Amino acid sequence: QAQMVESGGGLVQAGGSLRLSCAASGRTSIWYGVGWFRQAPGKERQFVATINWNSNSTYYAASVKGRFTISRDNAKNMVYLQMNSLKPEDTAVYYCAAGGYSNSDFDYDYWGQGTQVTVSS
């Protein structure tokens, strides 16, 4: 079992920055990685970024590459998503998920409740 709790969402103007945090608990040693996904109203859930729990390798969606940075602190069981140069189209509920290391939400077993990010134009 595991529990994921996101925080750090909010309202920001276009061009601004936010840092999301994900606190993880449980058997982290069995995870391949932790990912961030997002879901905008009326749209399907979308992959954002993922980080390998052991190797620190990362992988990003093309839409956020160069603007977002995923990082982790294994000692604190924390994963972060630094979001810069935010755009209105980044508006969504952001979820962190544990288990896999891929861009498919099917590979992740444990999900948080999400945190809202709203980017105004």
Summary of the structure (lengths in Angstrom):
residues: 121
radius of gyration: 13.2
end to end distance: 40.0
largest distance: 41.4
contacts: 374
relative contact order: 0.32
helix: 10%
strand: 53%
